[in-house]
Amino acid sequence: MSYQWKNIGPLANIPAQGARRLCFGHQGHPVAVFRTGADEIFAVVDECPHRQGPLSEGIVSGRTVSCPLHNWVIDLAAGEALAPDIGRTRALPVRIVSGEIHVGLPLAGERAA
């Protein structure tokens, strides 16, 4: 899959165990970037699969985030809701280049994982 990589700035702009909603989206949906306490970075479409709650406003714990609306827990690496809930949000690739976070957006006509 081919990506358009967007530089969203330094890692330090996202607090540990926090998130930032980006000023651009993907295919009409908002995108959020999360930083875990272990400095892992993840990007997902910023919509809970249950009722499109803003995941970027949820609580990050380990490699998951809890939706602020109904407490669904979402795995940040895969975008999957944890049992007993079922559903997923789109996960997007990220990379760190010289301390800067880059989010990969699939090129037109390609679908994200």
Contacts in CASP RR format, 6 or more apart in sequence:
PFRMAT RR
TARGET T0000
AUTHOR 0000-0000-0000
METHOD contacts of the structure
MODEL  1
MSYQWKNIGPLANIPAQGARRLCFGHQGHPVAVFRTGADEIFAVVDECPH
RQGPLSEGIVSGRTVSCPLHNWVIDLAAGEALAPDIGRTRALPVRIVSGE
IHVGLPLAGERAA
1 106 0 8 1.000
1 110 0 8 1.000
1 113 0 8 1.000
2 106 0 8 1.000
2 107 0 8 1.000
2 110 0 8 1.000
3 93 0 8 1.000
3 104 0 8 1.000
3 105 0 8 1.000
3 106 0 8 1.000
3 107 0 8 1.000
4 104 0 8 1.000
4 105 0 8 1.000
4 106 0 8 1.000
4 107 0 8 1.000
5 95 0 8 1.000
5 102 0 8 1.000
5 103 0 8 1.000
5 104 0 8 1.000
5 105 0 8 1.000
6 22 0 8 1.000
6 24 0 8 1.000
6 102 0 8 1.000
6 103 0 8 1.000
6 104 0 8 1.000
6 105 0 8 1.000
7 97 0 8 1.000
7 100 0 8 1.000
7 101 0 8 1.000
7 102 0 8 1.000
8 20 0 8 1.000
8 22 0 8 1.000
8 33 0 8 1.000
8 100 0 8 1.000
8 101 0 8 1.000
8 102 0 8 1.000
8 103 0 8 1.000
9 100 0 8 1.000
9 101 0 8 1.000
10 99 0 8 1.000
10 100 0 8 1.000
10 101 0 8 1.000
11 35 0 8 1.000
11 39 0 8 1.000
11 41 0 8 1.000
11 96 0 8 1.000
11 99 0 8 1.000
11 100 0 8 1.000
11 101 0 8 1.000
13 20 0 8 1.000
13 101 0 8 1.000
14 20 0 8 1.000
14 33 0 8 1.000
14 34 0 8 1.000
14 35 0 8 1.000
14 41 0 8 1.000
14 101 0 8 1.000
15 35 0 8 1.000
16 35 0 8 1.000
16 36 0 8 1.000
16 37 0 8 1.000
16 39 0 8 1.000
17 35 0 8 1.000
17 36 0 8 1.000
17 37 0 8 1.000
17 59 0 8 1.000
17 60 0 8 1.000
17 61 0 8 1.000
17 62 0 8 1.000
18 34 0 8 1.000
18 35 0 8 1.000
18 60 0 8 1.000
19 32 0 8 1.000
19 33 0 8 1.000
19 34 0 8 1.000
19 35 0 8 1.000
19 55 0 8 1.000
19 56 0 8 1.000
19 57 0 8 1.000
19 58 0 8 1.000
19 60 0 8 1.000
19 65 0 8 1.000
20 32 0 8 1.000
20 33 0 8 1.000
20 56 0 8 1.000
21 30 0 8 1.000
21 31 0 8 1.000
21 32 0 8 1.000
21 46 0 8 1.000
21 54 0 8 1.000
21 56 0 8 1.000
22 30 0 8 1.000
22 31 0 8 1.000
22 32 0 8 1.000
22 33 0 8 1.000
22 103 0 8 1.000
24 31 0 8 1.000
25 31 0 8 1.000
25 105 0 8 1.000
26 45 0 8 1.000
26 90 0 8 1.000
26 92 0 8 1.000
26 105 0 8 1.000
26 106 0 8 1.000
26 112 0 8 1.000
29 45 0 8 1.000
29 46 0 8 1.000
29 47 0 8 1.000
29 90 0 8 1.000
30 45 0 8 1.000
30 46 0 8 1.000
30 47 0 8 1.000
30 54 0 8 1.000
30 56 0 8 1.000
31 43 0 8 1.000
31 44 0 8 1.000
31 45 0 8 1.000
31 46 0 8 1.000
31 92 0 8 1.000
31 103 0 8 1.000
32 43 0 8 1.000
32 44 0 8 1.000
32 45 0 8 1.000
32 46 0 8 1.000
32 54 0 8 1.000
32 55 0 8 1.000
32 56 0 8 1.000
33 41 0 8 1.000
33 42 0 8 1.000
33 43 0 8 1.000
33 94 0 8 1.000
33 101 0 8 1.000
33 103 0 8 1.000
34 41 0 8 1.000
34 42 0 8 1.000
34 43 0 8 1.000
34 44 0 8 1.000
34 56 0 8 1.000
34 60 0 8 1.000
34 65 0 8 1.000
34 76 0 8 1.000
35 41 0 8 1.000
35 60 0 8 1.000
36 42 0 8 1.000
36 60 0 8 1.000
36 62 0 8 1.000
36 63 0 8 1.000
36 76 0 8 1.000
37 60 0 8 1.000
37 62 0 8 1.000
38 62 0 8 1.000
40 63 0 8 1.000
41 94 0 8 1.000
41 96 0 8 1.000
41 101 0 8 1.000
42 63 0 8 1.000
42 76 0 8 1.000
42 77 0 8 1.000
42 91 0 8 1.000
42 94 0 8 1.000
43 91 0 8 1.000
43 92 0 8 1.000
43 93 0 8 1.000
43 94 0 8 1.000
43 103 0 8 1.000
43 104 0 8 1.000
44 55 0 8 1.000
44 74 0 8 1.000
44 76 0 8 1.000
44 79 0 8 1.000
44 89 0 8 1.000
44 90 0 8 1.000
44 91 0 8 1.000
44 92 0 8 1.000
45 89 0 8 1.000
45 90 0 8 1.000
45 92 0 8 1.000
46 54 0 8 1.000
46 55 0 8 1.000
46 56 0 8 1.000
46 89 0 8 1.000
47 53 0 8 1.000
47 54 0 8 1.000
47 55 0 8 1.000
47 89 0 8 1.000
48 54 0 8 1.000
48 55 0 8 1.000
48 67 0 8 1.000
48 69 0 8 1.000
48 70 0 8 1.000
48 72 0 8 1.000
48 74 0 8 1.000
48 89 0 8 1.000
49 72 0 8 1.000
49 74 0 8 1.000
49 81 0 8 1.000
49 85 0 8 1.000
49 87 0 8 1.000
49 88 0 8 1.000
49 89 0 8 1.000
50 67 0 8 1.000
50 69 0 8 1.000
50 70 0 8 1.000
50 72 0 8 1.000
50 81 0 8 1.000
50 85 0 8 1.000
50 87 0 8 1.000
51 69 0 8 1.000
51 70 0 8 1.000
53 67 0 8 1.000
53 68 0 8 1.000
53 69 0 8 1.000
54 68 0 8 1.000
55 65 0 8 1.000
55 67 0 8 1.000
55 74 0 8 1.000
55 89 0 8 1.000
57 68 0 8 1.000
58 65 0 8 1.000
58 66 0 8 1.000
58 67 0 8 1.000
58 68 0 8 1.000
59 65 0 8 1.000
59 66 0 8 1.000
59 68 0 8 1.000
60 76 0 8 1.000
63 75 0 8 1.000
63 76 0 8 1.000
63 77 0 8 1.000
64 73 0 8 1.000
64 74 0 8 1.000
64 75 0 8 1.000
64 76 0 8 1.000
64 82 0 8 1.000
65 73 0 8 1.000
65 74 0 8 1.000
65 76 0 8 1.000
66 72 0 8 1.000
66 73 0 8 1.000
66 74 0 8 1.000
67 73 0 8 1.000
67 74 0 8 1.000
72 81 0 8 1.000
72 82 0 8 1.000
72 85 0 8 1.000
73 81 0 8 1.000
73 82 0 8 1.000
73 85 0 8 1.000
74 80 0 8 1.000
74 81 0 8 1.000
74 82 0 8 1.000
74 89 0 8 1.000
75 81 0 8 1.000
75 82 0 8 1.000
76 91 0 8 1.000
77 91 0 8 1.000
78 88 0 8 1.000
78 91 0 8 1.000
79 88 0 8 1.000
79 89 0 8 1.000
79 90 0 8 1.000
79 91 0 8 1.000
80 87 0 8 1.000
80 88 0 8 1.000
81 87 0 8 1.000
81 88 0 8 1.000
90 112 0 8 1.000
90 113 0 8 1.000
91 112 0 8 1.000
91 113 0 8 1.000
92 103 0 8 1.000
92 104 0 8 1.000
92 105 0 8 1.000
92 112 0 8 1.000
93 103 0 8 1.000
93 104 0 8 1.000
93 113 0 8 1.000
94 101 0 8 1.000
94 102 0 8 1.000
94 103 0 8 1.000
94 104 0 8 1.000
95 101 0 8 1.000
95 102 0 8 1.000
95 104 0 8 1.000
96 102 0 8 1.000
105 112 0 8 1.000
106 112 0 8 1.000
END
